[in-house]
Amino acid sequence: MADKFKFALAVLLLVAGIAGFYLLANQAMILRVLAVLAGTGLAAGVAWKTEPGRLFFDFAKESTNEAKKVVWPSRKETMQTTGLVFAFVVVMALFLWLTDKSLEWLLYDMVLGWRKV
């Protein structure tokens, strides 16, 4: 029950930060943005103290660690792969164009007998 109360408080803090942005319409933009950031920060702090919040932050940390393990391709590998993709697109475009023109000739000229002018 305490987690539900904390989570509701976090949502209220987030809403208060967003409401502060609109309530401070006559103030400088920096104050309005700070209101949103303060509400978001306080909401994150309160949410962190709940069990689902801790699980979420642990998941986010693990995701960041996994993203750091990604091996990015070198420039040469990227250029080669990009070249292959472009070549495939050109070949496929030519194939589809030839297929379209062949079917057009077969249907319009041979089967239906419609001659283009």
N, C-alpha and C positions, 0 to 999 in steps of 0.2 A: 504494500500500500504506500510505503514511503517513496518507492521509485515512481509510482504514478503521480504522486504529489510533486516530486521534484521535476518530473518531465513536464507536467502542466505548468509549473513555475517557469521552466525554460522556454516553453512556447509563449507564455505571457511576456517574458522579457524580450523575446524576439519581436513579438507584435508591438511592444512598447517602443523598441528601437525604430521600427518602421514607422509607427505613428509619430514618433518624435521628428522624423524627417519631414512629415507633412505639417505638423504643428509649428515647426520652426521655419515656416515658409518665408517670413520676413527677415530672417537672420542670414548670415553669410553661409555660402555653400559648404565651407569647411565644417561649420558647426552642425549642419544637417547630416553630413556624411559621418562625422564623429558620433552622432546620436545613433545612427544605424550600426556603426562598428562597435560601439559600446554595448548596445543591445545584443548584437550577435555574439560578442565575446562573453558577456555575462551568461547568455543562454548556453553557450558551449561549455562554460565552466560548470554550470549547474547540471547540464546533461551528462557531463563527464563523471559526475558523482553517482549516477544511476548504473545499475547492472547492464541494461542494454546500451547505455552510453559508453561504458568501459569496453564492452564487446565490440562496439562500432569503432572506437579509437584503436583498439588492438588490431582489428581487421584492416583499418587504414594504414597502420604502421607496417603490418605484414605485406600489404599490397605495395607499399613504397619500397620495401626491401626486395620484393620479387621484381619490381620494375627496374631496380638497379642491376639485377642479374642479366638483363636482356643484352644480348650481343648484337650490336648494330652492324649492318653490312658496311664494307669499305666503299669508298667512292667508286672504285673500279667495278665492284660487284653491282652497285646501284646503277651505274651507267649501262653495264651489260644487260641487266634485267630490264631496264627501261627500253633499251634498243630492241630486245626480243619482243616486248609487249607491242611496241610500235610496228615492228615487222609483222607480227601476227595480225594486228588490226588492218594493215594494208592488204595482206593476203586474204583475210576474211572479207574485206570490203570488195575486192576484185571478184572473189568467188560469188558473193551475193549479187553483185551487179551482173555477172555473166549468167547466173541462174535466172535472174529477173528478165533479162533480155531474151534468153532462150525460151522461157515460158511465154513471154509476150509474142515472140515470133511464132511459136507453135500454136498458141490459141488464136491470136488475131489474124495471122496470115494463112495458116494451114487449115485450122478447124473451122473458123467462122468465115473466113474469106474476106475479112475487112482489110482493105488496103489503106495504108496511111497516105495522106496527100502531102 
